[in-house]
Structures are given as structure tokens and as C-alpha cells.
Amino acid sequence: MGGNWSWVTEFVLLGFQLSAETEVLLFWVFSLLYTCSLLANGMIFALICLDQRLHTPMYFFLSHLAIIDMSFASNNVPKMLANLVTQNRAISFVPCVMQTFLYIAFALTECLILVAMSYDRYVAICHPLQYTVIMSWSVCTVLAATSWLCGFVLALIHVILLLRLPFCGPREVNHFFCELLSVLELACADTWLNEAVIFAASVFILVGPLCLVLVSYTSILWTILKIQSGEGRRKAFSTCSSHLCVVGFFFGIAMVIYMVPESNQKKEQEKILSLFYNLFNPLLNPLIYSLRNAQVKDALGRVLQKRGNISKE
């Protein structure tokens, strides 16, 4: 890069661009949601660690999901909250790139953990007699480690391709955090390679895994319909349908953001959809997967009872 161009050292996050009163209201609402998501996921993680009865493959993956949700929200929400109550919305180049990297890494890891969880449910319902053999701790560990490794490696590839681009012009990121597509719009060079890799990664990490999830749950549904007990059928269907709703929301919104062609109206929709990942999804996951579960409620009751006995002594 030659000439008189100067490199951008910081960006400005435009956010939602609402009135001051509305942004203050959003600050308190988002703060409440963020706090609740941290408490809910932290409680789920602590219960799984403390209660031996929850040391099963399903809760092993749920503990990873809780860690991802807490990390995912904490990567973007604190800066978003600060920007809602301050006029200085600048973010330095390096923190911006780190925010992009962690956002992609945690999102991709969650996609793969959700696939692993659907496989676990498939084995549990369709092959119950072989469950303990197929879903051994070594298999669970490999699935979880592979999910984390793939998520962070793919995120690193996106960031490396981002860092090769020059940023020498506009500084305003039309988002409430350093989202990859929004940052790419500010590059002073052709971004076709980045966009091609994003689309290819979306097919690999969204469409492919979603097909696997749908195949798993189709097999599960077919098996559920064969269950003779009405109570057993209802319980299995209730659990799997709620899981499938979360998976559908997560993958569906990601496809809208990263696979649908860009437009001015879509940019504003992306901000709202991104709130789902940053605020609502981290709160929704523990409600759907764990807090509705009788085993988790029983574990919480045992922990509270044990603490009550200790305090009396």
C-alpha cells in the first residue's frame, strides 16, 4: 500500500442509533438479561460439576454449552452496554479484531456442540442398549475437543484473511460490535476472497451440521412413534422438540445473516438477529435444555438441602 493513505487505528461502533432515553432503557433491559444469562449458565455449570448424578454425556455437553454461552455473551455485551450510556463508542483495532475472532470461534463451537448433543440424543433414544458403549467418555471428550478445535481454527482463518486487508478510509462499523461482515465493509481492497470463505464456511459449518441434526431428529421421531407407553412417548417428544426449536433458531438465524445477499434493510435486521445470539440465546439454552429438566431440579434441591444442613451445623 503506497501513496498518502493512513491506516485506521480504531473503529467507531454505531450501534442502534436511537434516542438517549431509549438507549438508557435498553441498557437496563439488556443488563438484566445479561446478568440472568450469566447466573443461569453459571448455576447449570456448577450443578453439573457438583452432582455426581449429572456426570453423564448429555450433561457433559451441556456444561460445555454453558461455558460457551457465558463466554459468548461476555465477549460483546459489556462493550454494547457501555456504548448505550456513553458518547465515546470507539474501539481500538486490536480489541476489535479480538472481538471478531472470539465471536466467530464461540459461535462455530456452539454449532458443533449442538450437533454432538443431537447425536447423543439419537444414540440414547434409538440405540439405548449400546448407549454406554457408543457414548463412552473418550468419545465424548473427542467430540467436545474437536468442536472447540474446529471452531477456533476456522475463526483464526477468518481473522488472518481479515488482517491481510488494508483499512484506510471510513471508521464507522454499522453494528453494536465488531461483526465480521460489518468490518469487511470498511476495507480498502477487494474482499471477494473473504466473502467466498465465509460462504464456504457457512455451508460447511451450518448447512452440513444442520442436515446431520435433522437426520438425527428424524430418526428420533420415528423411534418415538414406536414407543408403546404414552407417557414415555410424551416425555421423549417434549424433550426433543424443545431441543430442535433451539437448534432451528440458532442455525436459521446464522443462515439469514451469513448466506442471504446483503441489503440496506438486511443490515438493520442483522443487528436485531445478533441480539438473539448475544442476549437471548445464552438465556434460552439453560431454560430449554436444563432448568426444565427434572434431574437438574432434583440436583438443585439436593445442593440447596446440603447447604442448609451445613449452615445449621
C-alpha positions, 0 to 999 in steps of 0.5 A: 500500500503506497501513496498518502493513505493512513491506516485506521487505528480504531473503529467507531461502533454505531450501534442502534442509533436511537434516542438517549432515553431509549438507549438508557432503557435498553441498557437496563433491559439488556443488563438484566438479561445479561446478568440472568444469562450469566447466573443461569449458565453459571448455576447449570455449570456448577450443578453439573460439576457438583452432582455426581448424578449429572456426570453423564454425556448429555450433561457433559455437553451441556456444561460445555454449552454453558461455558460457551454461552457465558463466554459468548455473551461476555465477549460483546455485551459489556462493550454494547452496554457501555456504548448505550450510556456513553458518547465515546463508542470507539474501539481500538483495532486490536480489541476489535479484531479480538472481538471478531475472532472470539465471536466467530470461534464461540459461535462455530463451537456452539454449532458443533456442540449442538450437533454432538448433543443431537447425536447423543440424543439419537444414540440414547433414544434409538440405540439405548442398549449400546448407549454406554458403549457408543457414548463412552467418555473418550468419545465424548471428550473427542467430540467436545475437543474437536468442536472447540478445535474446529471452531477456533481454527476456522475463526483464526482463518477468518481473522488472518484473511481479515488482517491481510486487508488494508483499512484506510478510509471510513471508521464507522462499523454499522453494528453494536460490535465488531461483526465480521461482515460489518468490518469487511465493509470498511476495507480498502481492497477487494474482499471477494476472497473473504466473502467466498470463505465465509460462504464456504464456511457457512455451508460447511459449518451450518448447512452440513451440521444442520442436515446431520441434526435433522437426520438425527431428529428424524430418526428420533421421531420415528423411534418415538412413534414406536414407543408403546407407553404414552407417557414415555412417548410424551416425555421423549417428544417434549424433550426433543422438540424443545431441543430442535426449536433451539437448534432451528433458531440458532442455525436459521438465524446464522443462515439469514445473516451469513448466506442471504445477499446483503441489503440496506434493510438486511443490515438493520435486521442483522443487528436485531438477529445478533441480539438473539445470539448475544442476549437471548440465546445464552438465556434460552439454552439453560431454560430449554435444555436444563432448568426444565429438566427434572434431574437438574431440579432434583440436583438443585434441591439436593445442593440447596438441602446440603447447604442448609444442613451445613449452615445449621451445623 
